[in-house]
């Protein structure tokens, strides 16, 4: 097996966060109506289903932190054709040798525009924009623009960032990123829902209602928390439209889903998903094995069995990063589509 990527989350035990979670009733909570009618969000998050997304560049590059992106658009189009639910783009402004991965290596919104032009229906999201390193007005402007130009195929995923080395370059405080994440979130929500927004900022600017925000979108912009973002579980259960984590012990999935339901106050479903690095074996029958709660290796049928078990625990979406994979990308996606996606 290839070396497991160097993530600080590896080996972290999060089970105690949910050790007191009660088994809740199986009432059939639904998405917020504004989200149930949103093209991308309702495609990715479907009650009693598990959908699978791909993290850019959607293929393996196990021996380098820098992927070859010459076939990025063609690979995205193939993923759409084969039935993957979403394409996710990460926000990595610098190459950190200690981290060893730069994602797609491109600005997420520029890449998003390119992928939108190469595809027709697949959801496209950010996983996630490091909001404490960006002005929320610029995020809102780009997000609303993406939502308009893709015809409702965009999902805004925000994170607090996990690479401390980047913060000094932006002259940003790493220690208060949790507070700035929440303020950025609130300001983006205000900008995208009010014609002449009013907002009192602490870490960012303030709006007094004398200027209008454009472009207008006629519906709720889907906003997803990517990672824990240093937020309380109650915030994730009530403010975020969905939560996509990583480093999750699969034995804890049902506890997490039940905790979110227990803490939710508006009676609507807040979907939970997580990300894994995936190495697909050439033997489709090889059982799936999870290393450090994030690195998943197995054959396509083995992965199907693993995902079916997670689906039964309430997992709504899994997004996979194929960086450690060594098989050709078309062969990999075809195998996953035929032996896993089609049977979930």
Beta strands, then each sheet from edge to edge (+ up, - down):
strand 1: 51-55
strand 2: 86-89
strand 3: 123-126
strand 4: 129-130
strand 5: 154-159
strand 6: 198-199
strand 7: 207-208
strand 8: 223-226
strand 9: 242-246
strand 10: 271-280
strand 11: 289-291
strand 12: 295-298
strand 13: 317-321
sheet 1: 4+ 5+ 3+ 2+ 1+ 13+ 10+ 9+ 8+
sheet 2: 4+ 5+ 3+ 2+ 1+ 13+ 10+ 12+ 11-
sheet 3: 6+ 7-
end
